[in-house]
Amino acid sequence: MELNGARILIDPVLKNGGPLFLVPRFEPSVISKKELPYIDIVLITHDHYDHLEADTIRYLADKARHFIVPLGVDSRIISWGVPKDKITALGWGEDAELFGVKFKAREAVHYSMRWTNDRDKTLWVSYVIEGAGLRLFWSGDSGYGKHFGRIGDEFGEFDVAFLELDASNPGWPNTHMFGNEAVRASMDLKAKRIVPIHWGVFNLGANAWNENIIKAANEAKQLGVRLDVPKQGERYDLNYQTQVWWEE
């Protein structure tokens, strides 16, 4: 994300989404870590393997200017070589401003864990990101819940809501959203448009890769919500015009 002159890299995972190749990609990453441009801020939502990749963080430790992470994740990335003075750790309701961009950590319905003995030892967050006259919402991972309405009431309106809609196994109601729930969340947030994230990349759930984007597109059409769906690696800005490429 490029905002107000700052380049922000969010939850970079360029290999697989789990340890020991347990969560493979549907297709290779469109970029390697050595091809990444200069990064001002690395923004992390939580510590799951499909959001926090040790190899990429170690590579960026001496290259990115700063890291913003949830509480507890700071200790983890310090152990991977990120200097303590380059890290800002935020809890729900806490804010930070760096390089002309405001980051506000807010609620999410999820959990954290990288192994069997550390469940919920670190926090998971969503972010409100403000800069260049825009207010953006980045959901991280979250099940559908009343927190979207609370965040919408707090901030009034969002120019874009980047909302996750995979993986959505029926037994995971408090972990991820189905496509139709993401559209409802955007309405709770009072967002002008949705950009779906966290879908079609990792073979994580029991659903087909395009099941939830189809559900989201149908729900958005019925409710009159604007849905922008760039392809993986495609440049996106507010003039973007979506093509229904996922049905081809």
N, C-alpha and C positions, 0 to 999 in steps of 0.2 A: 504494500500500500504506500502510495506517495501522497503526502498531505502537508500542506503549508511548508514545502521545502524539505521535509523530513521523509526518509525512506524507512518503512516499518515492515519487518518480517514477522509473520504471525505463525506460531506453532510449526516450525519447519521440520518436516519428516520426509527425507528424500529416498529412503530405502523401504523396508517393510514396516508394517504397523504393529508388530509385536516381537517378542524375543524368539529366537530359534526358528525364524521364518514361519511362525504360526499364523500370521495374518498377512498373506501376500497381497501385492497390488494387482489390480485388474490390468494395468499397463505400467510401463516404467515411468518414473518421474520425468517431467519435461525439462528439468534442469538438474545439473549436478552441483554439489556444494562449491566446487572450484569455479563454476561459471556464475556464481552469485555476484551481483554488484556490491558496491560499498553499502553497508547497512548502518543506519543510525541507531535503531531500536529493535531489539528482539523482544517480542511480546508473547508470553506463554499463558495459556488458560488453565492448564492442569498437567499432572505428571504422567498420564497414561502414555504408553509406548507410541500410540498413533498421534500424539501431540508433542511429545518431548523425546527427541532422539539424541542419545549421548554423543554419537559420532559427529553429528552436525553442530551441537553446542560446543564440543571441544574444538572443532575447527574454527568456530566464530568467536571463541573466548578472547582472543587477542586482536580480532578484526572489527567486530561490532563496537559501536561507541557505548551502548548501554543496554541493559536487560531489565525488563519489568516482568515480575512473576508473582504468583499467589504466595501467601504466607507458607513457609516451610520449603518451598521449591528453591529458595535461595541457598539453603544449605546443600541441597543436592547438586546444583550447578557449580557451587564453589568447589565441591569435591571433584568436579570435572575440569577445573582449571580457570573458571571465570573469576576475575578479581572481585573481592567483596565490594570495593568502592565503585564498581560499575553496575551494581544491582540495586533495584528498588523493589521491595516486597510489599504487596498490598493485601489487605483484608477487605471483606465486604464493607462498603461505605467509605473506603479510603480513596484518596485522589492523589495524582501526581501530575506535574507539568514538565515536559522536556522538549527542548528544541521547538517551542511554539505550539506544541500539541498537548492537549489535556487528556489524561487517561483516568477513568473513574471505574473502580472495581465494584461490581454489584453481584447480586445473588445468581445462583444457578441450582438446578436440581440434578445432582450427579454424585460422584464419589471419586476418590483417588486411590491408586494402588499400583505398585510396580512389581510386588512380589507378595507372597502369602502372609508376611508378617508386618506389613506397613499400611494396611487399609486405613484410609482417612487420617493419616498422619500429616498430610499436607492439604492445603485448601484448593478448591476449584472455583473459578470465577467467570462471569461475563464482564465485558468492558463497554463502557460508553466512551467514545473517542470523539474529541471536538477539535477542529482546526479549520482554517481557511473558510470560515463561515458555515461549516457543515457540522451536523451532529449525526454520528454513526453508532450503530449498535452491533457488537460482535458477540454472538451467543456463547461461544465455546460449546461444550457439550451440555445438554440439559433436557430433561423431560419437560413436558408441558405442565405449567403450574401458574398459580396466582401471582408469582413474582413478576411475570411479564407486565401485568396490569399495574403493579406497584411502580415498576420502573417507568412505564408510560405516563403514569400520573406525576411522577417526580420531575420528568424532563419535558413533558408536554407533546413532543413530536420528534420524529427522527427522519432525516433525509433518506437514509438507507438502513435497513436491518439485514445484516448478514446472519442467516439462521440455519442451523444444522437440521438435516432431515434424514439421517441414516446413522447407524444401523438401527432398525426398529423391530426387533423380534417382539412378538406379542407378550413375552414374559419380562420385558424391560420397560415398564411404564414410567419409571423414575430415572431413566438413564438417557434415552434419546427420544426424539419426536418422530411421529409419522408425518408424511408430507402434508396432510390436511391440517395437522396440529400446528405446523410451522406457519401456515397462512393465518390461522387464528391468533397465534402469538404475535404476528406482525400487526394485526388489528388492535390487540391489547396494547402494543407499544406505540400505536398511532404513527406507524411508519408509512412513508409515501411509497415505498417500493421494497421488495425483497430480493436479495441475492442469495440463493441457496449455497450452503457450504457443507463440508463433511458428508459427501455422497459420491458414489461412483468411483472411488479411489481404492479403498481397501475392501477385501472380501471378508467383512467382519460379521455381518448378520446373515440370517436365513433368507432374506429377501433378494430378489433379482436386482441387478445394479441400477436399473432405471425405474423400478416399481414406485419409489416414493417421489421422484420428480414428476411422474405421470399423475399421481394423486395430488401433488401440490399444484400442478398446472390446472387440473380440473377444478380444484377448490378455488384457486385464484380467479379463474374465469367466471365461476358462478357468483363470487362475492365482489367482483370488480376490483381486485387487488393487482397492482402491477408486479409482474414477476420477471426479473432479468436473469438469464441463465447462460453465462459465458462458458465456453469450453475450457477444459483444463489447460492452463498456460496462455489463454487468450487475454489480451488487454481489455480492461473494463473501465469505462467512465460513465458519466451521467447522460451521455448522448447515445448509449448503447442501444441497439435494436436487436431483440432476441429472435432467433430462428428456432423452429421446433426440431432441432437436430437429434434429440434423444429418441425420437420415434423412427428414425431412418434405419 
